[in-house]
Amino acid sequence: MNQNEKALKDITNYLTNKGIKSPYFLQSQKWAILSKEDIKKLNDHFEWVVEKARIRKNGSHE
């Protein structure tokens, strides 16, 4: 198993443990309709959510 395959397996296991049975990134039919800009927006939103979670976890306020 290469590094990307291991990362994907780890992520899907984590999501399953959180109760998410069909994560969006495994729905290939939906990815096919997205533009490059759509994917960039998803990535940017993910990074924003991660930053908000990091702030929340550290007990900081904006």
C-alpha positions in Angstrom: 0.0 0.0 0.0 1.5 3.4 -1.0 1.4 6.5 1.1 -1.7 8.0 -0.7 -3.6 4.7 -0.3 -2.8 4.5 3.4 -3.9 8.1 3.9 -7.2 7.5 2.1 -7.8 4.4 4.2 -7.0 6.3 7.4 -9.3 9.1 6.4 -12.2 6.8 5.5 -11.8 4.9 8.7 -11.8 8.1 10.7 -15.0 9.3 8.9 -16.7 5.9 9.4 -15.9 6.2 13.2 -17.6 9.6 13.1 -20.7 8.1 11.5 -20.2 9.3 7.9 -21.0 6.3 5.7 -20.6 7.9 2.3 -18.1 10.7 2.2 -18.3 13.1 -0.7 -14.8 12.5 -1.9 -15.7 8.8 -2.7 -18.7 9.8 -4.8 -16.9 9.8 -8.2 -20.0 10.6 -10.2 -20.3 13.9 -8.4 -16.6 14.8 -8.9 -17.0 14.4 -12.6 -19.3 17.4 -12.8 -17.1 19.8 -10.9 -14.8 22.3 -12.5 -11.3 23.1 -11.4 -12.6 26.2 -9.7 -15.3 24.2 -7.9 -12.6 21.9 -6.5 -10.5 24.8 -5.5 -13.4 26.2 -3.6 -14.0 22.9 -1.8 -10.3 22.8 -0.8 -10.4 26.4 0.4 -13.5 25.7 2.4 -11.9 22.6 3.9 -8.8 24.6 5.0 -11.1 27.3 6.5 -13.0 24.7 8.5 -9.8 23.1 9.7 -8.5 26.5 10.9 -11.7 27.2 12.7 -11.5 23.8 14.4 -7.9 24.4 15.3 -8.8 27.8 16.9 -11.7 26.1 18.8 -9.5 23.3 20.0 -6.9 25.7 21.3 -9.6 27.7 23.1 -8.7 30.9 21.2 -11.2 33.5 20.0 -11.2 35.5 16.9 
